[in-house]
Amino acid sequence: MNKDRIYLFKHTISTRKIDSKILFALLVTFMLVAITTPIVLAASEDNVVITFDPNGNIDIDISLASYNFSSTTAGMWTNSTGGAFTLYNNGSVPMDTQIRTNATTDETDMSLNASGVPPGTDEYAIYIEDLDFPDYLTTAYGAEFDQGLASSDSRTFDICLLIGVNLSANHSWQTTTIFFQGSVS
């Protein structure tokens, strides 16, 4: 009987050794799986900031560089015709064009009337036609006269001049400058 108990005791211990080896192997396997498996505890967010310098330029050109209306009659429009002037975009990106002029002639004898109503005494008005948005010139860049002129493209246009009916004197030759500005379209 003692032999049976001893055998049973040895058998139980050896079985438990096998069970503990299996248990140890399973524990190691679970630990390896846990270490190699990513665990998402909560959602997160991150970002990347990029900086860049756009490569493009505006290069506006106008030809003719000057124009002589010669003798002009007060109260009547004097116009260049047939697209006498050409607006060029020599840049690498499409451009919009704004135009302005001086508040007075260079001689300061006459003042610009930018309202579109007939000019008064010693006033003149300049109107640009044949561009996208024909309009009277003002003394500041503002409204666009042409929009989206493609790189290496051009547009022809005309300039119209109207002198007020009343002049305070028989003025000498008058000169004014028209400025063109291109901006990214």
CNS distance restraints for C-alpha pairs under 8 A (distance, minus, plus):
assign (resid   1 and name CA) (resid   5 and name CA) 6.42 0.50 0.50
assign (resid   2 and name CA) (resid   6 and name CA) 6.08 0.50 0.50
assign (resid   3 and name CA) (resid   7 and name CA) 6.06 0.50 0.50
assign (resid   4 and name CA) (resid   8 and name CA) 6.05 0.50 0.50
assign (resid   5 and name CA) (resid   9 and name CA) 5.94 0.50 0.50
assign (resid   6 and name CA) (resid  10 and name CA) 6.08 0.50 0.50
assign (resid   7 and name CA) (resid  11 and name CA) 5.95 0.50 0.50
assign (resid   8 and name CA) (resid  12 and name CA) 6.03 0.50 0.50
assign (resid   9 and name CA) (resid  13 and name CA) 6.22 0.50 0.50
assign (resid  10 and name CA) (resid  14 and name CA) 6.05 0.50 0.50
assign (resid  11 and name CA) (resid  15 and name CA) 6.03 0.50 0.50
assign (resid  12 and name CA) (resid  16 and name CA) 6.14 0.50 0.50
assign (resid  13 and name CA) (resid  17 and name CA) 6.18 0.50 0.50
assign (resid  14 and name CA) (resid  18 and name CA) 6.38 0.50 0.50
assign (resid  15 and name CA) (resid  19 and name CA) 6.17 0.50 0.50
assign (resid  16 and name CA) (resid  20 and name CA) 5.88 0.50 0.50
assign (resid  17 and name CA) (resid  21 and name CA) 6.10 0.50 0.50
assign (resid  18 and name CA) (resid  22 and name CA) 6.20 0.50 0.50
assign (resid  19 and name CA) (resid  23 and name CA) 5.94 0.50 0.50
assign (resid  20 and name CA) (resid  24 and name CA) 5.89 0.50 0.50
assign (resid  21 and name CA) (resid  25 and name CA) 6.10 0.50 0.50
assign (resid  22 and name CA) (resid  26 and name CA) 6.11 0.50 0.50
assign (resid  23 and name CA) (resid  27 and name CA) 6.12 0.50 0.50
assign (resid  24 and name CA) (resid  28 and name CA) 6.24 0.50 0.50
assign (resid  25 and name CA) (resid  29 and name CA) 6.18 0.50 0.50
assign (resid  26 and name CA) (resid  30 and name CA) 6.17 0.50 0.50
assign (resid  27 and name CA) (resid  31 and name CA) 6.25 0.50 0.50
assign (resid  28 and name CA) (resid  32 and name CA) 6.28 0.50 0.50
assign (resid  29 and name CA) (resid  33 and name CA) 6.24 0.50 0.50
assign (resid  30 and name CA) (resid  34 and name CA) 6.04 0.50 0.50
assign (resid  31 and name CA) (resid  35 and name CA) 6.13 0.50 0.50
assign (resid  32 and name CA) (resid  36 and name CA) 6.23 0.50 0.50
assign (resid  33 and name CA) (resid  37 and name CA) 5.95 0.50 0.50
assign (resid  34 and name CA) (resid  38 and name CA) 7.92 0.50 0.50
assign (resid  56 and name CA) (resid  91 and name CA) 7.38 0.50 0.50
assign (resid  56 and name CA) (resid  92 and name CA) 5.40 0.50 0.50
assign (resid  56 and name CA) (resid  93 and name CA) 5.82 0.50 0.50
assign (resid  57 and name CA) (resid  91 and name CA) 5.20 0.50 0.50
assign (resid  57 and name CA) (resid  92 and name CA) 5.49 0.50 0.50
assign (resid  57 and name CA) (resid  93 and name CA) 6.25 0.50 0.50
assign (resid  58 and name CA) (resid  89 and name CA) 7.12 0.50 0.50
assign (resid  58 and name CA) (resid  90 and name CA) 7.13 0.50 0.50
assign (resid  58 and name CA) (resid  91 and name CA) 4.44 0.50 0.50
assign (resid  58 and name CA) (resid  92 and name CA) 6.64 0.50 0.50
assign (resid  58 and name CA) (resid  93 and name CA) 6.58 0.50 0.50
assign (resid  58 and name CA) (resid  94 and name CA) 7.88 0.50 0.50
assign (resid  58 and name CA) (resid  95 and name CA) 6.79 0.50 0.50
assign (resid  58 and name CA) (resid 182 and name CA) 6.38 0.50 0.50
assign (resid  58 and name CA) (resid 183 and name CA) 6.59 0.50 0.50
assign (resid  58 and name CA) (resid 184 and name CA) 6.92 0.50 0.50
assign (resid  59 and name CA) (resid  89 and name CA) 5.85 0.50 0.50
assign (resid  59 and name CA) (resid  90 and name CA) 4.94 0.50 0.50
assign (resid  59 and name CA) (resid  91 and name CA) 4.40 0.50 0.50
assign (resid  59 and name CA) (resid 182 and name CA) 7.35 0.50 0.50
assign (resid  60 and name CA) (resid  87 and name CA) 7.28 0.50 0.50
assign (resid  60 and name CA) (resid  88 and name CA) 5.75 0.50 0.50
assign (resid  60 and name CA) (resid  89 and name CA) 5.05 0.50 0.50
assign (resid  60 and name CA) (resid  90 and name CA) 6.09 0.50 0.50
assign (resid  60 and name CA) (resid  91 and name CA) 7.12 0.50 0.50
assign (resid  60 and name CA) (resid 180 and name CA) 7.78 0.50 0.50
assign (resid  60 and name CA) (resid 181 and name CA) 7.16 0.50 0.50
assign (resid  60 and name CA) (resid 182 and name CA) 5.98 0.50 0.50
assign (resid  61 and name CA) (resid  87 and name CA) 5.97 0.50 0.50
assign (resid  61 and name CA) (resid  88 and name CA) 4.95 0.50 0.50
assign (resid  61 and name CA) (resid  89 and name CA) 6.59 0.50 0.50
assign (resid  61 and name CA) (resid  90 and name CA) 7.12 0.50 0.50
assign (resid  62 and name CA) (resid  85 and name CA) 6.93 0.50 0.50
assign (resid  62 and name CA) (resid  86 and name CA) 5.60 0.50 0.50
assign (resid  62 and name CA) (resid  87 and name CA) 4.84 0.50 0.50
assign (resid  62 and name CA) (resid  88 and name CA) 6.18 0.50 0.50
assign (resid  63 and name CA) (resid  85 and name CA) 5.54 0.50 0.50
assign (resid  63 and name CA) (resid  86 and name CA) 5.27 0.50 0.50
assign (resid  63 and name CA) (resid  87 and name CA) 6.90 0.50 0.50
assign (resid  64 and name CA) (resid  84 and name CA) 7.35 0.50 0.50
assign (resid  64 and name CA) (resid  85 and name CA) 5.54 0.50 0.50
assign (resid  64 and name CA) (resid  86 and name CA) 7.11 0.50 0.50
assign (resid  69 and name CA) (resid  78 and name CA) 7.17 0.50 0.50
assign (resid  69 and name CA) (resid  79 and name CA) 7.85 0.50 0.50
assign (resid  69 and name CA) (resid  80 and name CA) 7.79 0.50 0.50
assign (resid  72 and name CA) (resid  76 and name CA) 7.84 0.50 0.50
assign (resid  72 and name CA) (resid  78 and name CA) 6.52 0.50 0.50
assign (resid  72 and name CA) (resid 163 and name CA) 7.77 0.50 0.50
assign (resid  73 and name CA) (resid  77 and name CA) 7.90 0.50 0.50
assign (resid  73 and name CA) (resid  78 and name CA) 7.82 0.50 0.50
assign (resid  73 and name CA) (resid 163 and name CA) 7.30 0.50 0.50
assign (resid  74 and name CA) (resid 162 and name CA) 7.19 0.50 0.50
assign (resid  74 and name CA) (resid 163 and name CA) 4.90 0.50 0.50
assign (resid  74 and name CA) (resid 164 and name CA) 5.58 0.50 0.50
assign (resid  74 and name CA) (resid 165 and name CA) 4.81 0.50 0.50
assign (resid  74 and name CA) (resid 166 and name CA) 7.27 0.50 0.50
assign (resid  74 and name CA) (resid 167 and name CA) 7.92 0.50 0.50
assign (resid  75 and name CA) (resid 162 and name CA) 6.47 0.50 0.50
assign (resid  75 and name CA) (resid 163 and name CA) 5.63 0.50 0.50
assign (resid  75 and name CA) (resid 164 and name CA) 5.28 0.50 0.50
assign (resid  75 and name CA) (resid 165 and name CA) 4.39 0.50 0.50
assign (resid  76 and name CA) (resid 162 and name CA) 5.98 0.50 0.50
assign (resid  76 and name CA) (resid 163 and name CA) 7.00 0.50 0.50
assign (resid  77 and name CA) (resid 160 and name CA) 6.52 0.50 0.50
assign (resid  77 and name CA) (resid 161 and name CA) 5.63 0.50 0.50
assign (resid  77 and name CA) (resid 162 and name CA) 4.68 0.50 0.50
assign (resid  77 and name CA) (resid 163 and name CA) 7.52 0.50 0.50
assign (resid  78 and name CA) (resid 160 and name CA) 5.75 0.50 0.50
assign (resid  78 and name CA) (resid 161 and name CA) 5.17 0.50 0.50
assign (resid  78 and name CA) (resid 162 and name CA) 6.36 0.50 0.50
assign (resid  79 and name CA) (resid 158 and name CA) 7.08 0.50 0.50
assign (resid  79 and name CA) (resid 159 and name CA) 5.93 0.50 0.50
assign (resid  79 and name CA) (resid 160 and name CA) 4.22 0.50 0.50
assign (resid  79 and name CA) (resid 161 and name CA) 6.17 0.50 0.50
assign (resid  80 and name CA) (resid  84 and name CA) 6.11 0.50 0.50
assign (resid  80 and name CA) (resid 158 and name CA) 5.37 0.50 0.50
assign (resid  80 and name CA) (resid 159 and name CA) 5.60 0.50 0.50
assign (resid  80 and name CA) (resid 160 and name CA) 6.37 0.50 0.50
assign (resid  81 and name CA) (resid 158 and name CA) 5.97 0.50 0.50
assign (resid  82 and name CA) (resid 157 and name CA) 7.84 0.50 0.50
assign (resid  82 and name CA) (resid 158 and name CA) 7.25 0.50 0.50
assign (resid  83 and name CA) (resid 130 and name CA) 7.73 0.50 0.50
assign (resid  83 and name CA) (resid 156 and name CA) 4.75 0.50 0.50
assign (resid  83 and name CA) (resid 157 and name CA) 4.51 0.50 0.50
assign (resid  83 and name CA) (resid 158 and name CA) 5.22 0.50 0.50
assign (resid  84 and name CA) (resid 156 and name CA) 6.89 0.50 0.50
assign (resid  84 and name CA) (resid 157 and name CA) 6.43 0.50 0.50
assign (resid  84 and name CA) (resid 158 and name CA) 5.79 0.50 0.50
assign (resid  85 and name CA) (resid 156 and name CA) 5.49 0.50 0.50
assign (resid  85 and name CA) (resid 157 and name CA) 5.35 0.50 0.50
assign (resid  85 and name CA) (resid 158 and name CA) 6.05 0.50 0.50
assign (resid  86 and name CA) (resid 154 and name CA) 6.55 0.50 0.50
assign (resid  86 and name CA) (resid 155 and name CA) 5.57 0.50 0.50
assign (resid  86 and name CA) (resid 156 and name CA) 4.29 0.50 0.50
assign (resid  86 and name CA) (resid 157 and name CA) 6.26 0.50 0.50
assign (resid  87 and name CA) (resid 154 and name CA) 5.37 0.50 0.50
assign (resid  87 and name CA) (resid 155 and name CA) 5.18 0.50 0.50
assign (resid  87 and name CA) (resid 156 and name CA) 6.14 0.50 0.50
assign (resid  87 and name CA) (resid 157 and name CA) 7.64 0.50 0.50
assign (resid  88 and name CA) (resid 152 and name CA) 7.11 0.50 0.50
assign (resid  88 and name CA) (resid 153 and name CA) 6.08 0.50 0.50
assign (resid  88 and name CA) (resid 154 and name CA) 4.37 0.50 0.50
assign (resid  88 and name CA) (resid 155 and name CA) 6.74 0.50 0.50
assign (resid  89 and name CA) (resid  94 and name CA) 7.60 0.50 0.50
assign (resid  89 and name CA) (resid  95 and name CA) 7.10 0.50 0.50
assign (resid  89 and name CA) (resid 149 and name CA) 6.71 0.50 0.50
assign (resid  89 and name CA) (resid 150 and name CA) 6.85 0.50 0.50
assign (resid  89 and name CA) (resid 151 and name CA) 5.48 0.50 0.50
assign (resid  89 and name CA) (resid 152 and name CA) 5.37 0.50 0.50
assign (resid  89 and name CA) (resid 153 and name CA) 5.63 0.50 0.50
assign (resid  89 and name CA) (resid 154 and name CA) 6.20 0.50 0.50
assign (resid  90 and name CA) (resid 151 and name CA) 6.20 0.50 0.50
assign (resid  90 and name CA) (resid 152 and name CA) 5.09 0.50 0.50
assign (resid  90 and name CA) (resid 153 and name CA) 7.44 0.50 0.50
assign (resid  91 and name CA) (resid 151 and name CA) 5.62 0.50 0.50
assign (resid  91 and name CA) (resid 152 and name CA) 6.75 0.50 0.50
assign (resid  92 and name CA) (resid 151 and name CA) 5.18 0.50 0.50
assign (resid  92 and name CA) (resid 152 and name CA) 7.44 0.50 0.50
assign (resid  93 and name CA) (resid 150 and name CA) 6.70 0.50 0.50
assign (resid  93 and name CA) (resid 151 and name CA) 5.24 0.50 0.50
assign (resid  93 and name CA) (resid 184 and name CA) 6.88 0.50 0.50
assign (resid  93 and name CA) (resid 185 and name CA) 7.75 0.50 0.50
assign (resid  94 and name CA) (resid 148 and name CA) 5.29 0.50 0.50
assign (resid  94 and name CA) (resid 149 and name CA) 5.26 0.50 0.50
assign (resid  94 and name CA) (resid 150 and name CA) 4.30 0.50 0.50
assign (resid  94 and name CA) (resid 151 and name CA) 5.23 0.50 0.50
assign (resid  94 and name CA) (resid 184 and name CA) 6.22 0.50 0.50
assign (resid  94 and name CA) (resid 185 and name CA) 5.39 0.50 0.50
assign (resid  95 and name CA) (resid 147 and name CA) 6.62 0.50 0.50
assign (resid  95 and name CA) (resid 148 and name CA) 5.12 0.50 0.50
assign (resid  95 and name CA) (resid 149 and name CA) 5.21 0.50 0.50
assign (resid  95 and name CA) (resid 150 and name CA) 6.66 0.50 0.50
assign (resid  95 and name CA) (resid 151 and name CA) 7.61 0.50 0.50
assign (resid  95 and name CA) (resid 182 and name CA) 5.78 0.50 0.50
assign (resid  95 and name CA) (resid 183 and name CA) 5.26 0.50 0.50
assign (resid  95 and name CA) (resid 184 and name CA) 4.68 0.50 0.50
assign (resid  95 and name CA) (resid 185 and name CA) 4.46 0.50 0.50
assign (resid  96 and name CA) (resid 144 and name CA) 6.63 0.50 0.50
assign (resid  96 and name CA) (resid 145 and name CA) 7.77 0.50 0.50
assign (resid  96 and name CA) (resid 146 and name CA) 5.66 0.50 0.50
assign (resid  96 and name CA) (resid 147 and name CA) 4.30 0.50 0.50
assign (resid  96 and name CA) (resid 148 and name CA) 5.30 0.50 0.50
assign (resid  96 and name CA) (resid 149 and name CA) 6.42 0.50 0.50
assign (resid  96 and name CA) (resid 182 and name CA) 5.57 0.50 0.50
assign (resid  96 and name CA) (resid 183 and name CA) 5.28 0.50 0.50
assign (resid  96 and name CA) (resid 184 and name CA) 6.19 0.50 0.50
assign (resid  96 and name CA) (resid 185 and name CA) 5.06 0.50 0.50
assign (resid  97 and name CA) (resid 144 and name CA) 5.59 0.50 0.50
assign (resid  97 and name CA) (resid 145 and name CA) 5.77 0.50 0.50
assign (resid  97 and name CA) (resid 146 and name CA) 5.06 0.50 0.50
assign (resid  97 and name CA) (resid 147 and name CA) 6.33 0.50 0.50
assign (resid  97 and name CA) (resid 180 and name CA) 6.82 0.50 0.50
assign (resid  97 and name CA) (resid 181 and name CA) 5.65 0.50 0.50
assign (resid  97 and name CA) (resid 182 and name CA) 4.63 0.50 0.50
assign (resid  97 and name CA) (resid 183 and name CA) 6.46 0.50 0.50
assign (resid  98 and name CA) (resid 141 and name CA) 5.67 0.50 0.50
assign (resid  98 and name CA) (resid 142 and name CA) 6.42 0.50 0.50
assign (resid  98 and name CA) (resid 143 and name CA) 6.30 0.50 0.50
assign (resid  98 and name CA) (resid 144 and name CA) 4.73 0.50 0.50
assign (resid  98 and name CA) (resid 145 and name CA) 5.64 0.50 0.50
assign (resid  98 and name CA) (resid 146 and name CA) 7.24 0.50 0.50
assign (resid  98 and name CA) (resid 180 and name CA) 5.93 0.50 0.50
assign (resid  98 and name CA) (resid 181 and name CA) 5.24 0.50 0.50
assign (resid  98 and name CA) (resid 182 and name CA) 6.50 0.50 0.50
assign (resid  99 and name CA) (resid 137 and name CA) 6.82 0.50 0.50
assign (resid  99 and name CA) (resid 140 and name CA) 7.88 0.50 0.50
assign (resid  99 and name CA) (resid 141 and name CA) 5.89 0.50 0.50
assign (resid  99 and name CA) (resid 142 and name CA) 7.82 0.50 0.50
assign (resid  99 and name CA) (resid 144 and name CA) 7.48 0.50 0.50
assign (resid  99 and name CA) (resid 145 and name CA) 6.88 0.50 0.50
assign (resid  99 and name CA) (resid 178 and name CA) 7.05 0.50 0.50
assign (resid  99 and name CA) (resid 179 and name CA) 5.64 0.50 0.50
assign (resid  99 and name CA) (resid 180 and name CA) 4.65 0.50 0.50
assign (resid  99 and name CA) (resid 181 and name CA) 6.31 0.50 0.50
assign (resid 100 and name CA) (resid 137 and name CA) 5.52 0.50 0.50
assign (resid 100 and name CA) (resid 138 and name CA) 5.40 0.50 0.50
assign (resid 100 and name CA) (resid 139 and name CA) 5.22 0.50 0.50
assign (resid 100 and name CA) (resid 140 and name CA) 5.43 0.50 0.50
assign (resid 100 and name CA) (resid 141 and name CA) 5.50 0.50 0.50
assign (resid 100 and name CA) (resid 178 and name CA) 5.89 0.50 0.50
assign (resid 100 and name CA) (resid 179 and name CA) 5.32 0.50 0.50
assign (resid 100 and name CA) (resid 180 and name CA) 6.76 0.50 0.50
assign (resid 101 and name CA) (resid 137 and name CA) 6.42 0.50 0.50
assign (resid 101 and name CA) (resid 138 and name CA) 6.20 0.50 0.50
assign (resid 101 and name CA) (resid 139 and name CA) 5.11 0.50 0.50
assign (resid 101 and name CA) (resid 140 and name CA) 7.38 0.50 0.50
assign (resid 101 and name CA) (resid 176 and name CA) 7.29 0.50 0.50
assign (resid 101 and name CA) (resid 177 and name CA) 5.85 0.50 0.50
assign (resid 101 and name CA) (resid 178 and name CA) 4.48 0.50 0.50
assign (resid 101 and name CA) (resid 179 and name CA) 5.87 0.50 0.50
assign (resid 102 and name CA) (resid 112 and name CA) 7.30 0.50 0.50
assign (resid 102 and name CA) (resid 138 and name CA) 7.99 0.50 0.50
assign (resid 102 and name CA) (resid 139 and name CA) 5.64 0.50 0.50
assign (resid 102 and name CA) (resid 176 and name CA) 6.44 0.50 0.50
assign (resid 102 and name CA) (resid 177 and name CA) 6.33 0.50 0.50
assign (resid 102 and name CA) (resid 178 and name CA) 7.14 0.50 0.50
assign (resid 103 and name CA) (resid 111 and name CA) 5.89 0.50 0.50
assign (resid 103 and name CA) (resid 112 and name CA) 5.24 0.50 0.50
assign (resid 103 and name CA) (resid 138 and name CA) 7.87 0.50 0.50
assign (resid 103 and name CA) (resid 139 and name CA) 5.70 0.50 0.50
assign (resid 104 and name CA) (resid 108 and name CA) 5.25 0.50 0.50
assign (resid 104 and name CA) (resid 109 and name CA) 7.22 0.50 0.50
assign (resid 104 and name CA) (resid 110 and name CA) 5.57 0.50 0.50
assign (resid 104 and name CA) (resid 111 and name CA) 4.25 0.50 0.50
assign (resid 104 and name CA) (resid 112 and name CA) 5.61 0.50 0.50
assign (resid 104 and name CA) (resid 176 and name CA) 7.28 0.50 0.50
assign (resid 105 and name CA) (resid 109 and name CA) 6.44 0.50 0.50
assign (resid 105 and name CA) (resid 110 and name CA) 5.65 0.50 0.50
assign (resid 105 and name CA) (resid 111 and name CA) 6.53 0.50 0.50
assign (resid 105 and name CA) (resid 112 and name CA) 7.78 0.50 0.50
assign (resid 105 and name CA) (resid 174 and name CA) 6.08 0.50 0.50
assign (resid 105 and name CA) (resid 175 and name CA) 5.42 0.50 0.50
assign (resid 105 and name CA) (resid 176 and name CA) 4.75 0.50 0.50
assign (resid 105 and name CA) (resid 177 and name CA) 8.00 0.50 0.50
assign (resid 106 and name CA) (resid 174 and name CA) 6.91 0.50 0.50
assign (resid 106 and name CA) (resid 175 and name CA) 5.48 0.50 0.50
assign (resid 106 and name CA) (resid 176 and name CA) 5.65 0.50 0.50
assign (resid 107 and name CA) (resid 174 and name CA) 6.32 0.50 0.50
assign (resid 107 and name CA) (resid 175 and name CA) 7.04 0.50 0.50
assign (resid 109 and name CA) (resid 122 and name CA) 7.11 0.50 0.50
assign (resid 109 and name CA) (resid 171 and name CA) 7.24 0.50 0.50
assign (resid 109 and name CA) (resid 174 and name CA) 7.71 0.50 0.50
assign (resid 110 and name CA) (resid 122 and name CA) 4.88 0.50 0.50
assign (resid 110 and name CA) (resid 123 and name CA) 5.27 0.50 0.50
assign (resid 110 and name CA) (resid 124 and name CA) 6.88 0.50 0.50
assign (resid 111 and name CA) (resid 122 and name CA) 6.47 0.50 0.50
assign (resid 111 and name CA) (resid 123 and name CA) 4.75 0.50 0.50
assign (resid 111 and name CA) (resid 124 and name CA) 6.31 0.50 0.50
assign (resid 112 and name CA) (resid 123 and name CA) 5.62 0.50 0.50
assign (resid 112 and name CA) (resid 124 and name CA) 5.18 0.50 0.50
assign (resid 112 and name CA) (resid 125 and name CA) 5.81 0.50 0.50
assign (resid 112 and name CA) (resid 126 and name CA) 7.99 0.50 0.50
assign (resid 112 and name CA) (resid 138 and name CA) 7.74 0.50 0.50
assign (resid 113 and name CA) (resid 117 and name CA) 7.77 0.50 0.50
assign (resid 113 and name CA) (resid 119 and name CA) 5.72 0.50 0.50
assign (resid 113 and name CA) (resid 120 and name CA) 7.89 0.50 0.50
assign (resid 113 and name CA) (resid 123 and name CA) 5.91 0.50 0.50
assign (resid 113 and name CA) (resid 124 and name CA) 5.66 0.50 0.50
assign (resid 113 and name CA) (resid 125 and name CA) 5.08 0.50 0.50
assign (resid 113 and name CA) (resid 138 and name CA) 7.90 0.50 0.50
assign (resid 114 and name CA) (resid 125 and name CA) 6.18 0.50 0.50
assign (resid 114 and name CA) (resid 126 and name CA) 7.70 0.50 0.50
assign (resid 114 and name CA) (resid 136 and name CA) 5.96 0.50 0.50
assign (resid 114 and name CA) (resid 137 and name CA) 5.83 0.50 0.50
assign (resid 114 and name CA) (resid 138 and name CA) 5.04 0.50 0.50
assign (resid 114 and name CA) (resid 139 and name CA) 7.86 0.50 0.50
assign (resid 115 and name CA) (resid 136 and name CA) 7.33 0.50 0.50
assign (resid 116 and name CA) (resid 125 and name CA) 7.34 0.50 0.50
assign (resid 116 and name CA) (resid 136 and name CA) 6.18 0.50 0.50
assign (resid 118 and name CA) (resid 125 and name CA) 7.92 0.50 0.50
assign (resid 118 and name CA) (resid 164 and name CA) 6.67 0.50 0.50
assign (resid 119 and name CA) (resid 123 and name CA) 5.17 0.50 0.50
assign (resid 119 and name CA) (resid 124 and name CA) 5.66 0.50 0.50
assign (resid 119 and name CA) (resid 125 and name CA) 6.45 0.50 0.50
assign (resid 119 and name CA) (resid 162 and name CA) 7.44 0.50 0.50
assign (resid 119 and name CA) (resid 163 and name CA) 6.45 0.50 0.50
assign (resid 119 and name CA) (resid 164 and name CA) 4.41 0.50 0.50
assign (resid 119 and name CA) (resid 165 and name CA) 7.43 0.50 0.50
assign (resid 120 and name CA) (resid 124 and name CA) 7.84 0.50 0.50
assign (resid 120 and name CA) (resid 164 and name CA) 4.97 0.50 0.50
assign (resid 120 and name CA) (resid 165 and name CA) 6.84 0.50 0.50
assign (resid 120 and name CA) (resid 166 and name CA) 6.56 0.50 0.50
assign (resid 121 and name CA) (resid 164 and name CA) 5.70 0.50 0.50
assign (resid 121 and name CA) (resid 165 and name CA) 6.77 0.50 0.50
assign (resid 121 and name CA) (resid 166 and name CA) 4.56 0.50 0.50
assign (resid 121 and name CA) (resid 167 and name CA) 5.31 0.50 0.50
assign (resid 121 and name CA) (resid 168 and name CA) 6.78 0.50 0.50
assign (resid 122 and name CA) (resid 163 and name CA) 7.57 0.50 0.50
assign (resid 122 and name CA) (resid 164 and name CA) 6.21 0.50 0.50
assign (resid 122 and name CA) (resid 166 and name CA) 6.53 0.50 0.50
assign (resid 122 and name CA) (resid 167 and name CA) 5.03 0.50 0.50
assign (resid 122 and name CA) (resid 168 and name CA) 6.43 0.50 0.50
assign (resid 123 and name CA) (resid 163 and name CA) 6.11 0.50 0.50
assign (resid 123 and name CA) (resid 164 and name CA) 5.34 0.50 0.50
assign (resid 124 and name CA) (resid 161 and name CA) 7.09 0.50 0.50
assign (resid 124 and name CA) (resid 162 and name CA) 5.54 0.50 0.50
assign (resid 124 and name CA) (resid 163 and name CA) 4.35 0.50 0.50
assign (resid 124 and name CA) (resid 164 and name CA) 5.83 0.50 0.50
assign (resid 125 and name CA) (resid 136 and name CA) 7.03 0.50 0.50
assign (resid 125 and name CA) (resid 137 and name CA) 7.42 0.50 0.50
assign (resid 125 and name CA) (resid 161 and name CA) 5.87 0.50 0.50
assign (resid 125 and name CA) (resid 162 and name CA) 5.16 0.50 0.50
assign (resid 125 and name CA) (resid 163 and name CA) 6.52 0.50 0.50
assign (resid 126 and name CA) (resid 136 and name CA) 5.70 0.50 0.50
assign (resid 126 and name CA) (resid 137 and name CA) 5.69 0.50 0.50
assign (resid 126 and name CA) (resid 159 and name CA) 6.94 0.50 0.50
assign (resid 126 and name CA) (resid 160 and name CA) 5.62 0.50 0.50
assign (resid 126 and name CA) (resid 161 and name CA) 4.78 0.50 0.50
assign (resid 126 and name CA) (resid 162 and name CA) 6.51 0.50 0.50
assign (resid 127 and name CA) (resid 134 and name CA) 7.27 0.50 0.50
assign (resid 127 and name CA) (resid 135 and name CA) 5.63 0.50 0.50
assign (resid 127 and name CA) (resid 136 and name CA) 4.29 0.50 0.50
assign (resid 127 and name CA) (resid 137 and name CA) 6.08 0.50 0.50
assign (resid 127 and name CA) (resid 159 and name CA) 5.94 0.50 0.50
assign (resid 127 and name CA) (resid 160 and name CA) 4.97 0.50 0.50
assign (resid 127 and name CA) (resid 161 and name CA) 6.52 0.50 0.50
assign (resid 128 and name CA) (resid 134 and name CA) 5.42 0.50 0.50
assign (resid 128 and name CA) (resid 135 and name CA) 5.66 0.50 0.50
assign (resid 128 and name CA) (resid 136 and name CA) 6.36 0.50 0.50
assign (resid 128 and name CA) (resid 137 and name CA) 7.30 0.50 0.50
assign (resid 128 and name CA) (resid 157 and name CA) 7.22 0.50 0.50
assign (resid 128 and name CA) (resid 158 and name CA) 6.05 0.50 0.50
assign (resid 128 and name CA) (resid 159 and name CA) 4.86 0.50 0.50
assign (resid 128 and name CA) (resid 160 and name CA) 6.28 0.50 0.50
assign (resid 129 and name CA) (resid 133 and name CA) 7.73 0.50 0.50
assign (resid 129 and name CA) (resid 134 and name CA) 4.63 0.50 0.50
assign (resid 129 and name CA) (resid 135 and name CA) 6.95 0.50 0.50
assign (resid 129 and name CA) (resid 157 and name CA) 5.92 0.50 0.50
assign (resid 129 and name CA) (resid 158 and name CA) 5.46 0.50 0.50
assign (resid 129 and name CA) (resid 159 and name CA) 6.44 0.50 0.50
assign (resid 129 and name CA) (resid 160 and name CA) 7.60 0.50 0.50
assign (resid 130 and name CA) (resid 134 and name CA) 6.38 0.50 0.50
assign (resid 130 and name CA) (resid 156 and name CA) 7.08 0.50 0.50
assign (resid 130 and name CA) (resid 157 and name CA) 4.85 0.50 0.50
assign (resid 130 and name CA) (resid 158 and name CA) 6.50 0.50 0.50
assign (resid 131 and name CA) (resid 145 and name CA) 6.09 0.50 0.50
assign (resid 131 and name CA) (resid 146 and name CA) 5.44 0.50 0.50
assign (resid 131 and name CA) (resid 155 and name CA) 7.27 0.50 0.50
assign (resid 131 and name CA) (resid 156 and name CA) 7.49 0.50 0.50
assign (resid 131 and name CA) (resid 157 and name CA) 6.04 0.50 0.50
assign (resid 132 and name CA) (resid 145 and name CA) 5.92 0.50 0.50
assign (resid 132 and name CA) (resid 146 and name CA) 4.72 0.50 0.50
assign (resid 132 and name CA) (resid 147 and name CA) 6.53 0.50 0.50
assign (resid 133 and name CA) (resid 144 and name CA) 6.88 0.50 0.50
assign (resid 133 and name CA) (resid 145 and name CA) 4.65 0.50 0.50
assign (resid 133 and name CA) (resid 146 and name CA) 6.07 0.50 0.50
assign (resid 134 and name CA) (resid 145 and name CA) 6.14 0.50 0.50
assign (resid 135 and name CA) (resid 145 and name CA) 7.16 0.50 0.50
assign (resid 141 and name CA) (resid 181 and name CA) 7.84 0.50 0.50
assign (resid 147 and name CA) (resid 185 and name CA) 6.85 0.50 0.50
assign (resid 148 and name CA) (resid 185 and name CA) 5.35 0.50 0.50
assign (resid 149 and name CA) (resid 153 and name CA) 6.44 0.50 0.50
assign (resid 149 and name CA) (resid 154 and name CA) 7.10 0.50 0.50
assign (resid 149 and name CA) (resid 155 and name CA) 7.97 0.50 0.50
assign (resid 149 and name CA) (resid 185 and name CA) 7.92 0.50 0.50
assign (resid 150 and name CA) (resid 154 and name CA) 7.95 0.50 0.50
